Amino acid sequence: MVHRLKALLPLAFWSISALVHAAPKVSICIPTYSAEPWLPAALDSACGQTLGDIEIVCVDDGSRDGSLAILKSYAAKDPRIRVLENGTNRGTHYSRIRAILAAEGEFILWLDSDDELFPDIAEKAFAKAEAMGADIVLYGAEFYGRMGKRIQSPWHRMRLPETEGRLDSDGLIDQVIEGNISPTCWDKLWRREC
């Protein structure tokens, strides 16, 4: 009996280690509500990130169009995508919290369902966070009107302090209040534990 147990032991360790997976570096979280016209472009931009070590957490907030079907279709093709359903419309705040609780990545990068990410944003923001030991990394955004014309948003002029804008939490809040940093969550990479 003892000899048989020893013979099975390496197999048992191998089976357990095969079930363990490392947490992704970045969780791209997408709250979604009736965004059918824009959702495929948003998902394509998330799936096309140059940083391969990502997961994509989508929360459908009771969409009344084909958004949930689009999310499920993408998830069937890409194992990095997880789809959570609120059932009824609970609001963006609820969906964001649900995404945070489901996310496994070291960092969270928000993507609204009507936006798109540059292909290297997760890679560059993660590298900056690692290099600086930062909990939050801010990045710029480009805005386009309905006719595809680029427009300027007052929130994204980004007048950060010198030395690459390293701030503590009080300094960050001051910069938001002064209007130098946007109060939005979707133009920043956030350490999940924060």
PyMOL commands that set and color helices and strands:
alter all, ss='L'
color gray80, all
select helices_A, chain A and resi 2-19+39-47+67-77+92-102+121-132+154-156+163-165+169-177
alter helices_A, ss='H'
color red, helices_A
select strands_A, chain A and resi 26-32+54-60+81-85+107-110+136-138+143-144+150-151+188-191
alter strands_A, ss='S'
color yellow, strands_A
deselect
rebuild
show_as cartoon
